[in-house]
Amino acid sequence: MIETTLCFPLRDGGDDGDDVLLIEKRRGLGEGWYNGPGGKLESGETPQECAVRETREEVGLEVRDLEKAGELTFLLDGEEHTRCHVYRTRSVTGEPSASAEADPEWVPVDDVPYDRMWDDDHLWLPGVLEGATVVGEFRFEGGEPLDEAEFVAHDLEWDVPLGNGS
Ligand SMILES: Nc1[nH]c(=O)nc2c1ncn2[C@H]1C[C@H](O)[C@@H](COP(=O)(O)OP(=O)(O)OP(=O)(O)O)O1
């Protein structure tokens, strides 16, 4: 089982509501799709430390005061494949810059390109961007890699109290 993180930095976008910092992933799992910055935990690291590090490495932003927004489990052919700790934050400093892994872009929350993301994202990300907390389980079938498997079922529970994963 792989333990991963996703971080969704938010900013006030004026009259159009909030913007969220998304990346177009340039390599690895989910290549070519939009997502938040994030990645696998390194040894000895807490999920929150991982989310801060991955956001710095992938897009050059410093994030603080992360709020735990989700705990997602992705199953592949009935086996737990990846667990993902989801964070959001409004404490963001710096200007986003591209890296080998990610092409960053501030996107209005109302214009998130769900048709260019993982098939499960439209089920949980809108709530996360509105401030809700979610625990979810998502079933994929068809063998490795996960991003070529078929998304077949899900189970979501909203407004579950989550620790902050620090
Ligand atoms: N179904 C899904 N929906 C989603 O929104 N994000 C998912 C997902 N399944 C995995 N992820 C995310 C979690 C994590 O941030 C990321 C995993 O990508 P990683 O960067 O860890 O993988 P890579 O294969 O790119 O690893 P590296 O080679 O270490 O960069 O994909």
The ligand as an SDF file (V2000), in Angstrom:
LIG
                    3D

 31 33  0  0  0  0  0  0  0  0999 V2000
   -7.6010    8.0860   -7.9420 N   0  0  0  0  0  0  0  0  0  0  0  0
   -6.8460    9.1640   -7.6780 C   0  0  0  0  0  0  0  0  0  0  0  0
   -7.3780   10.4000   -7.6670 N   0  0  0  0  0  0  0  0  0  0  0  0
   -6.6180   11.4870   -7.3960 C   0  0  0  0  0  0  0  0  0  0  0  0
   -7.1440   12.6080   -7.3990 O   0  0  0  0  0  0  0  0  0  0  0  0
   -5.3010   11.4250   -7.1270 N   0  0  0  0  0  0  0  0  0  0  0  0
   -4.7580   10.2320   -7.1170 C   0  0  0  0  0  0  0  0  0  0  0  0
   -5.4690    9.0530   -7.3830 C   0  0  0  0  0  0  0  0  0  0  0  0
   -4.6070    7.9980   -7.2720 N   0  0  0  0  0  0  0  0  0  0  0  0
   -3.3950    8.5420   -6.9800 C   0  0  0  0  0  0  0  0  0  0  0  0
   -3.4980    9.8800   -6.8690 N   0  0  0  0  0  0  0  0  0  0  0  0
   -2.4610   10.8470   -6.5830 C   0  0  0  0  0  0  0  0  0  0  0  0
   -1.9700   10.7710   -5.1670 C   0  0  0  0  0  0  0  0  0  0  0  0
   -0.5520   11.2630   -5.2920 C   0  0  0  0  0  0  0  0  0  0  0  0
   -0.4810   12.6450   -5.0680 O   0  0  0  0  0  0  0  0  0  0  0  0
   -0.1860   10.9750   -6.7210 C   0  0  0  0  0  0  0  0  0  0  0  0
    0.7610    9.8330   -6.8020 C   0  0  0  0  0  0  0  0  0  0  0  0
    1.6730   10.2650   -7.6250 O   0  0  0  0  0  0  0  0  0  0  0  0
    3.1980   10.2200   -7.2690 P   0  0  0  0  0  0  0  0  0  0  0  0
    3.7650   11.5050   -7.7300 O   0  0  0  0  0  0  0  0  0  0  0  0
    3.4480    9.7100   -5.9180 O   0  0  0  0  0  0  0  0  0  0  0  0
    3.4750    9.0320   -8.2110 O   0  0  0  0  0  0  0  0  0  0  0  0
    4.5600    8.9640   -9.2220 P   0  0  0  0  0  0  0  0  0  0  0  0
    4.4280    7.6320   -9.8680 O   0  0  0  0  0  0  0  0  0  0  0  0
    4.5220   10.1810  -10.0620 O   0  0  0  0  0  0  0  0  0  0  0  0
    5.7530    8.9870   -8.1920 O   0  0  0  0  0  0  0  0  0  0  0  0
    7.1910    9.5840   -8.3250 P   0  0  0  0  0  0  0  0  0  0  0  0
    7.8000    8.7480   -9.4050 O   0  0  0  0  0  0  0  0  0  0  0  0
    7.7170    9.3680   -6.9460 O   0  0  0  0  0  0  0  0  0  0  0  0
    7.0070   11.0440   -8.6900 O   0  0  0  0  0  0  0  0  0  0  0  0
   -1.3670   10.6100   -7.4100 O   0  0  0  0  0  0  0  0  0  0  0  0
  1  2  1  0
  2  3  1  0
  2  8  2  0
  3  4  1  0
  4  5  2  0
  4  6  1  0
  6  7  2  0
  7  8  1  0
  7 11  1  0
  8  9  1  0
  9 10  2  0
 10 11  1  0
 11 12  1  0
 12 13  1  0
 12 31  1  0
 13 14  1  0
 14 15  1  0
 14 16  1  0
 16 17  1  0
 16 31  1  0
 17 18  1  0
 18 19  1  0
 19 20  2  0
 19 21  1  0
 19 22  1  0
 22 23  1  0
 23 24  2  0
 23 25  1  0
 23 26  1  0
 26 27  1  0
 27 28  2  0
 27 29  1  0
 27 30  1  0
M  END
$$$$
